[in-house]
């Protein structure tokens, strides 16, 4: 109890003798954090103007802001007369980093993965990506995770290490996305005429590329009941990043192809399934034997 009272008196006496120093230190902390946030915002704006990838600018500004605030905290400890404590922090930074890195392995792994992703820039904001079975649009990236908006409206916070360690697909990085589907015609129809008709129909759909990346129509397989024809075409994802627009183009192509084939007398047979009723045949055999 006496030690607690003595500690309380020492604290009160310290505040009485050093209140001016404490006030200046408090102003330094507030001003330092304000300046750090200002530099962070200005750096993000400047980098976003020069860098084509907004994610890289955001991540670098976050790291810069964190570093400046850490420096402000260390200087504050020095101004408070905690020199020995500050030196111990700096001296034990290596050991502390090792201990924290081992204890918080996943957080450290995601942090390093975020740095690599920021500088490697495999995607940009609003890019359509797929990783580890999750497909969606990139909305944000921070020190630990990347925010992905799925086509059905879900917000997925994906750890950066998962993106770095798994196969990664970017559907929109170069502005081109290919779709394909199979349509089957009867063996009685002429496949060359069908291919010509399908190619003409696909080229008439708005949104399908027709220059360097032309649609391709070819025989894919000679199935049991149909001649399968593969239809491949490209869309420009730079015009819009909305997946619904791409799906609508694909749906329109498929609808027009089926309508054109039916309108020109082509048959689109379904799979034929043969059913045998062995019980009925046995009963007929019994009747025949009785008649005899």
Secondary structure, DSSP 8 states (H G I E B T S, - for coil): -HHHHHHHHHHHHHHHHSHHHHHHHHHHHHHHHHHHHHHHHHHHHHHHHH-S-HHHHHHHHHHHHHHHHHHHHHHHHHHTT-HHHHHHHHHTHHHHHHHHHHHTHHHHHHHHHHHHHHHH----TT-EEEETTEEEEEEEE-SSEEEEE-TTS-EEEEEHHHHHHS-EEESSSSSEEEEEEEEEE-TTS-HHHHHHHHHHHHHTSTTB--SSS--EEEEEEE-SS-EEEEEEEEEETTT---HHHHHHHHHHHHHHHHHHHHHTT------------HHHHHHHHHHHHHH-
